[in-house]
Amino acid sequence: MKECLFCKIVAREVPARVVREDEDTFAFEDLKPQAPTHVLVVPRRHLATLNDLSPEDDAVLGKLQRVAASVARERGFADRGYRTVMNCNAAAGQSVFHVHLHLLGGRGFSWPPG
């Protein structure tokens, strides 16, 4: 998708601090971090929102979570805890319409979130 910011990041047309990548996923540092670690994990394939998922996307969604858990372990806060968040559509806070998982860690979190 030519106008999608995250597609441009995955294609390396827009610079980003890359954390990890593989054939299905791409993880990079958020430009406006909300925690000491704030990494976005995206599928390489463009999917606008969670509402656009099909059964064929089940594996990649699980992989997004596994990548987040691995980054949390590498950064040393997996055992203390971390948060993963996926927003769907503007009213829930989605500002880039490419499915993405936020990994937030390195500080405490309260409940309910904002």
PyMOL commands that set and color helices and strands:
alter all, ss='L'
color gray80, all
select helices_A, chain A and resi 5-10+50-52+55-74+90-92
alter helices_A, ss='H'
color red, helices_A
select strands_A, chain A and resi 18-21+25-29+37-43+82-85+101-105
alter strands_A, ss='S'
color yellow, strands_A
deselect
rebuild
show_as cartoon
